[in-house]
Amino acid sequence: MSSKQANGFTLVELMVVVLIFSIIIGAIFAVLAMGKKSWQSGNVQIEIQQEIRKGMDSMLKELRQSSLGRITITASTVTFRIPQSVNNSGNITWSEAIVYSLGGMNGKQLLRTQDEESRVLANNIQGLQFSASGKEITITLVVEKETVSQHTLTATLSSQVTLRN
């Protein structure tokens, strides 16, 4: 009896191994692609949260200092004055008018305008709404931004501020 030993792999065995490795590599790349997409989406979500908070915080800080008689509100703009100083007689010196509105690039920037000088407070703003009830003002901001994969993310923030003066 002669025994013949096989010292190599057959073509079928090699093809099966290549197929299995291809499936494993494909699965790894799919997981990495999903991870990248999720990471990019998370970054955009963080960016829009920062934008909305930055804009809202700036407005709340100044509006809180104003007075009911020194403020004019429309649906999408607010014009107000804040106290700058008080003289010995107790009279208040008020600032020039400050206006918060949408404008700038594509009308999607939150602007603070005073003395004909505008400053951008936040970008990618899709909506800005003001409403008043007594000494309380409600502000609603909507921010929207697209991810790299063309998916649109939106964040909405509403805050109330009570006028002090």
Secondary structure by P-SEA (a helix, b strand, c coil): cbbbbbccccaaaaaaaaaaaaaaaaaaaaaaaaaaaaaaaaaaaaaaaaaaaaaaaaaaaaaaacccccccccccccccccccccccccbbbbccbbbbbbbcccccccccccccbbbbccccccbbbbbbcccbbbbbbbbbbbccccbbbbbbbbbbbbbcc
